[in-house]
Amino acid sequence: MSDFVIQGFEGFEAHGSRKRRAISESKMNAVKIFAAIFSILLLCELCVYFFVIPCLDKVEISWGGLSLYSKENMNGVISSCANKKFMNFSASEAKSLLLSVPGIESVKVTKRFPNKVYITVNERKPVAIMTTSNNGHTVSVEIDKNGVLFSGTGKPDLSLPLISGIPVENIPEGMRIPQKYRVLLEQIDFIRSRPQNYFAAISEIHVIPKEYGNYELILYPIHSRTRILTGRQLKEEDLQYMLVALDVVNAREPNVEEIDLRYGSITYRTKSESPHQMTGEFRE
């Protein structure tokens, strides 16, 4: 009797073990099937991400650094490549087209899967205003510290000084003025970066070309009819000296036509008299 019980128990245990193994194998197969399905779906998604979308979808362009120009204007500039698919979009072509705009100094174009294009532009910052001839008409253009002419698209900046006398009649937008005048623009840019707005007191800076490639400057104050003669070096100290000399001379002689600061002393001239020289030091 006991032998029968033991044999029956062993048979039941063997049957239970086989059942557990079958359940375990069934779970493992389900996991394998799930993993296979997941791998196939992931592979399909990767194919769509890396091949289908770049080949079929148009690029989505994001702009950065725009201030003077609008996104619509810039999209129009690169319209020949903006409507292309991602795989056909040429970053070098877009960069070349944008650099053809006179008011843009530099461009960075980055492509990112599956259809994103990020474009960051660095616009030129004007330091002065000039006038030039365009089809027989005189137009105002802005100029940056590197001497590049370009048309501003926003409201005119009244803090920018007007420069005249530089031969720019036949220089189109996007071109640079002659090398010898660019140092003047660098000086203006530095002075404009100072806390004091010196150019708010100056309406015009006139350049007088001299022999051997040199030049001198005539400054026209806004609230005075007296013009100021100075050398080619335009410094913050010179503008401070000019303002002090203008006050001192006008206090002595209200009918002064010209003040000459070129030689370290103050010489002024009225409309009806010969030049007068003042003594004393007025530099701060």
DAVENPE-V428207 format. One record per residue. N is the residue number from 1. RES is the residue in one small letter. PSI is psi in degrees with one decimal (NA if undefined). NEAR is the number of other ideal C-beta (glycine too) atoms within 10 Angstrom. Layout:
N,RES,PSI,NEAR / N,RES,PSI,NEAR
//
This chain:
1,m,-47.0,5 / 2,s,-33.9,6 / 3,d,-36.2,7 / 4,f,-39.1,8 / 5,v,-43.0,9 / 6,i,-44.2,10 / 7,q,-38.3,10 / 8,g,-38.2,10 / 9,f,-41.6,10 / 10,e,-37.4,10 / 11,g,-39.4,10 / 12,f,-40.3,10 / 13,e,-39.9,10 / 14,a,-40.6,10 / 15,h,-40.8,10 / 16,g,-37.1,10 / 17,s,-41.2,10 / 18,r,-36.4,10 / 19,k,-41.6,10 / 20,r,-40.0,10 / 21,r,-38.0,10 / 22,a,-41.0,10 / 23,i,-42.2,10 / 24,s,-43.2,10 / 25,e,-35.4,10 / 26,s,-43.1,10 / 27,k,-41.8,10 / 28,m,-41.8,10 / 29,n,-38.5,10 / 30,a,-40.9,10 / 31,v,-41.5,10 / 32,k,-41.9,10 / 33,i,-43.1,10 / 34,f,-43.7,10 / 35,a,-38.7,10 / 36,a,-43.4,10 / 37,i,-43.5,10 / 38,f,-40.7,10 / 39,s,-39.9,10 / 40,i,-43.8,10 / 41,l,-41.2,10 / 42,l,-41.4,10 / 43,l,-41.0,10 / 44,c,-41.0,11 / 45,e,-39.6,11 / 46,l,-38.9,10 / 47,c,-41.4,11 / 48,v,-41.8,13 / 49,y,-43.3,13 / 50,f,-17.0,12 / 51,f,-50.0,12 / 52,v,-54.2,13 / 53,i,-49.2,16 / 54,p,-29.5,19 / 55,c,-24.0,13 / 56,l,-33.8,13 / 57,d,145.8,13 / 58,k,155.5,13 / 59,v,147.3,20 / 60,e,116.8,12 / 61,i,130.0,19 / 62,s,131.4,12 / 63,w,147.5,15 / 64,g,148.4,10 / 65,g,4.7,14 / 66,l,133.4,15 / 67,s,-57.6,11 / 68,l,-32.4,19 / 69,y,151.4,19 / 70,s,163.8,12 / 71,k,-36.3,12 / 72,e,-41.8,7 / 73,n,-44.1,12 / 74,m,-36.1,22 / 75,n,-34.3,14 / 76,g,-34.9,10 / 77,v,-39.7,15 / 78,i,26.4,22 / 79,s,-28.9,10 / 80,s,-21.5,11 / 81,c,-7.3,18 / 82,a,-26.0,18 / 83,n,10.9,12 / 84,k,162.5,15 / 85,k,161.6,14 / 86,f,-42.7,20 / 87,m,-25.1,15 / 88,n,-4.4,12 / 89,f,128.8,21 / 90,s,112.9,15 / 91,a,-38.0,15 / 92,s,-37.1,9 / 93,e,-43.9,14 / 94,a,-41.4,24 / 95,k,-43.1,17 / 96,s,-41.2,13 / 97,l,-41.3,19 / 98,l,-35.9,19 / 99,l,-13.3,14 / 100,s,-13.6,10 / 101,v,121.0,21 / 102,p,-30.4,18 / 103,g,3.9,22 / 104,i,126.5,22 / 105,e,-42.4,16 / 106,s,159.1,13 / 107,v,141.1,19 / 108,k,124.1,14 / 109,v,125.5,19 / 110,t,128.1,11 / 111,k,136.1,16 / 112,r,133.6,11 / 113,f,147.9,10 / 114,p,-23.0,18 / 115,n,27.0,20 / 116,k,139.3,13 / 117,v,123.7,20 / 118,y,122.5,14 / 119,i,123.2,23 / 120,t,124.3,14 / 121,v,150.2,23 / 122,n,105.4,12 / 123,e,150.8,18 / 124,r,141.6,21 / 125,k,117.6,15 / 126,p,143.2,25 / 127,v,-13.9,26 / 128,a,169.7,22 / 129,i,141.6,19 / 130,m,166.9,20 / 131,t,141.9,15 / 132,t,169.1,20 / 133,s,133.5,12 / 134,n,106.2,13 / 135,n,41.9,5 / 136,g,-0.4,5 / 137,h,144.5,7 / 138,t,122.8,9 / 139,v,155.4,12 / 140,s,135.9,12 / 141,v,155.9,21 / 142,e,161.2,24 / 143,i,136.1,26 / 144,d,-178.9,21 / 145,k,-16.6,19 / 146,n,2.4,14 / 147,g,18.2,21 / 148,v,130.8,22 / 149,l,138.1,22 / 150,f,157.2,21 / 151,s,130.3,15 / 152,g,146.5,16 / 153,t,-9.7,13 / 154,g,-164.9,8 / 155,k,145.1,6 / 156,p,137.6,11 / 157,d,111.3,13 / 158,l,-11.7,8 / 159,s,-6.4,11 / 160,l,129.8,18 / 161,p,151.3,20 / 162,l,129.0,16 / 163,i,130.4,23 / 164,s,164.9,14 / 165,g,-17.2,17 / 166,i,131.0,24 / 167,p,93.8,12 / 168,v,17.1,22 / 169,e,-35.0,10 / 170,n,19.4,8 / 171,i,114.7,19 / 172,p,169.5,11 / 173,e,146.2,16 / 174,g,-13.2,15 / 175,m,163.6,13 / 176,r,149.6,15 / 177,i,165.9,21 / 178,p,146.9,13 / 179,q,-38.9,9 / 180,k,-18.5,14 / 181,y,-7.1,20 / 182,r,-27.7,17 / 183,v,-32.6,13 / 184,l,-41.5,23 / 185,l,-35.7,22 / 186,e,-38.7,14 / 187,q,-42.3,18 / 188,i,-42.1,21 / 189,d,-41.2,16 / 190,f,-43.7,14 / 191,i,-37.4,19 / 192,r,-21.8,19 / 193,s,-10.5,8 / 194,r,157.8,10 / 195,p,-35.8,4 / 196,q,136.0,12 / 197,n,80.6,10 / 198,y,-33.8,19 / 199,f,-5.1,21 / 200,a,-17.9,11 / 201,a,0.7,16 / 202,i,127.3,17 / 203,s,-27.5,14 / 204,e,144.3,16 / 205,i,112.3,22 / 206,h,129.5,16 / 207,v,129.2,18 / 208,i,103.3,12 / 209,p,140.0,14 / 210,k,179.7,10 / 211,e,157.9,6 / 212,y,32.2,4 / 213,g,7.7,9 / 214,n,172.7,11 / 215,y,162.5,16 / 216,e,170.6,15 / 217,l,146.2,21 / 218,i,124.4,16 / 219,l,134.9,24 / 220,y,106.3,17 / 221,p,152.2,17 / 222,i,-45.3,10 / 223,h,30.3,7 / 224,s,149.9,16 / 225,r,1.7,12 / 226,t,129.5,21 / 227,r,152.1,16 / 228,i,123.3,26 / 229,l,131.1,19 / 230,t,171.3,20 / 231,g,-170.5,14 / 232,r,-16.7,17 / 233,q,113.6,11 / 234,l,106.7,22 / 235,k,163.3,13 / 236,e,-40.2,13 / 237,e,-34.7,10 / 238,d,-38.7,20 / 239,l,-37.6,20 / 240,q,-44.5,15 / 241,y,-40.0,19 / 242,m,-45.3,21 / 243,l,-40.5,17 / 244,v,-46.4,14 / 245,a,-37.0,20 / 246,l,-42.8,22 / 247,d,-43.1,11 / 248,v,-45.7,16 / 249,v,-44.3,22 / 250,n,-27.3,16 / 251,a,-31.8,8 / 252,r,-41.2,10 / 253,e,104.8,16 / 254,p,-13.2,9 / 255,n,41.1,11 / 256,v,129.7,20 / 257,e,-33.9,14 / 258,e,138.4,17 / 259,i,128.7,24 / 260,d,117.5,17 / 261,l,17.5,21 / 262,r,-23.1,13 / 263,y,25.8,10 / 264,g,-4.8,7 / 265,s,167.8,13 / 266,i,118.4,21 / 267,t,129.7,16 / 268,y,159.4,25 / 269,r,135.1,17 / 270,t,174.8,15 / 271,k,-28.7,9 / 272,s,2.2,7 / 273,e,165.9,12 / 274,s,167.6,6 / 275,p,144.3,10 / 276,h,143.6,14 / 277,q,133.9,10 / 278,m,145.1,15 / 279,t,159.3,6 / 280,g,158.1,7 / 281,e,126.4,9 / 282,f,-0.8,17 / 283,r,140.9,10 / 284,e,NA,8
//
